[in-house]
Amino acid sequence: MLSTDDGFDTQASVRRANLRRALQLVFRNPGTQTRAGIARATGLTAATASSLVAELIENRLIIEGEQAASTGGKRATTLSVDASHHLILVLVIQPRHVDIALVALDGTEVDIRRVSYSVENRDLALDEAVSAVAEEFRGRLLAAGVQLPGTTDGRSVLESVQLKWEDVPLAERFERVLGAPVLLINDVDAEAIAEAGMEEWPSGYRLFIHLGGGVGAAVTLDGELAPGPRDRAGEIGHVQVVFGEAARACRCGQRGCLESAAALGAMLGEEFSDAMDAPEIRELAAQADEEHLDEGARALARAVKLIGALLDPIEVVIGGPATQLGPRFLDRVRRETEYPARGTAQVPVRYADPRVSLAAGAAQAALTAALGVRWNPEQLRAASASSL
């Protein structure tokens, strides 16, 4: 894997770093990048650049394409991402089903499927689904990204209320079957990664807030996730933001939590479920109690205003099923954050990019963990083309 270092072996470490740099240049400009372009961009000699390209071709990460336009001398051969071999497996685990996607290195999807299960047979169904993928695509799997609701350190599920898991070593369990490295990622973190990746050159802090059956958040810095030392960053759903008689009871046992006011169940009613599709959510929103929507917008705005003053983010992005609430809810949140707070700047608030699927973030995280590179926005949109 290009993302790992070689300890005290300085020469091997430098070589690996240069391979990552060369590969990222091809990912950034597939079909137009050349060996000469890599040499110029990295400051390496032409011979070294050619050696790096030869190794990447041998490992089936890039391929040669057409000849570039002539600049007066011999026409250079262009380089592209090799989409014919390596695959990234994405598992989006939900309480009642798992969505599975196989993504090629250029971001296009090779396969997509859904496996449904009950609480009682979920573990068995997941293991069987992973085994089926391993059998069908053995030898081609580069890495796997497993997206799930709950906290994780990348290896174990530390706690997932929705899945009723605690300290589950899921990555190790799946690695034994797949024979490829597995990365676990929180679902909101994955959304935030995908959203940041839609910019060509993301910069600064961005606050991403997911509103669905629960409330969660994630922060990216220059396009990279900014996690905390205890893997608990973004767990804002059960922070109290409503007090007094207006504070409603929360499922956690406390009163006035952000989730008790701004989760979609609180705003749209008990009929809401994360399993609903977009038209169903829009229909619920059209019938919702306006007072509950106002309370949710007000509670969310309090959290946005405080976190915005702390981080000074370039923007706040609201994602998840809440994007189906429409412009009126978004306007409510914006109005509630527009009051002047001395010393702070007004932070733009918008909905998440509708072109980004939930699976794209987990695929990007797995790609970066395996190869140390990122897709460009066009490739990330290709990874978002499914209905996952």
C-alpha positions, 0 to 999 in steps of 0.5 A: 500500500502506498499510504504506509511508510517503511519506518527507518528505511529512508530510501524506501519511504522516499520512493513510496512518497514519490509514487504517491505524488506521481499517482496523485498527479495522474488522478488529478489530470487523467488523460492529459498527464505525462511523464514529463509533466510529473517530472516538472511538477515534482522536480524529479529527473525524467529518468526517475519520473519514468521509473515511477510511472513504470512501477505504477503501470506494473502494479496496474494503477495507471495505464498509458493512453493516447499521445499528447499534442506535439510541442515541437519535439517527440509527442509524449504519451498520456497517462490515465487511471487503470480502471480495469483491475483494482476495486474498492468495496463499499459497505453502507451498513444500516439497521435493516439493510446493507448497500454494497458497491464495487468501485473502480479506481477511476470512480465508476461503479462496477457492481451495486447490490442491497442485502436486507436482514432482520436484527436477529440475522444481521451478523450472519447476513453481513458475513455471507454478503462479504463472503460472496463479494470476496468469492466473486472479486477475489484478487481484485479487491484493493481495500474496503470502506465500511460506513456505519452509524456510530463511533469508530476508531477505524478498526472497531465499532466503539458504539452504535446505538442504531446497530446495538454494537459496542466494541465490535472488531468489525474491520478484522472480521471482514479482513479475514474474509476479504484478504484486503485492508478494511477501514471503518468510517462513521456515516457523517464523517463519510458524508463530510469527506465526499462533500469536501471532495466536490471542490477542486482545491478545498481550503479552510474549515467546513462544518458538516451537520447531518440531520436524520433520525439522529443529529451528527456533525463532522469537520474537515480542514482543507478537505481532510477529516479533522477527528478528535483524539478519542474518535468522538468529534461531531457527537453533538446530538445530545448536547443541551441547547433548549432549556426551561419549559421548551425543552422536550424529552430526548430518547437518551433520557435527558431533556433539551438535547439538540436531537430532541428538537432538530432530528427529523423525527422531532420535526416531522413526527414519529412516522419518519424513518431513515429508511424513507425515500426522498418523496416520502420525506417531502410529503411528511415535510409538507404536512409537518407542524410548522411550530416543530419545524421552527423549534428545530431550526432554532435549536440547530441555529444555536449549535451552528452559531456557537460552533461557527464562532469557534471554528470560523468555517468557510461554510456550514453544510446541512446533509442527510434526509434534511435536504428534503425539507426544502428552502423554507427550513433552510431559510429559517436556519439562516435567519436564526443565525443572522443576529449580530454576535460581536467579533464573529463573522456570518457563516454561509449555510447551505444544503449538501450537494445533491450529486454526492451519494453516501457511498462516495465518502467511504470509497474516497476514505478507503482509496486514501487509506490504501494509496494516499491519493484522492479523486478529483471532483469529476471522479467523485461524482462518478462514484456518486452515480448510483442510488446508494 
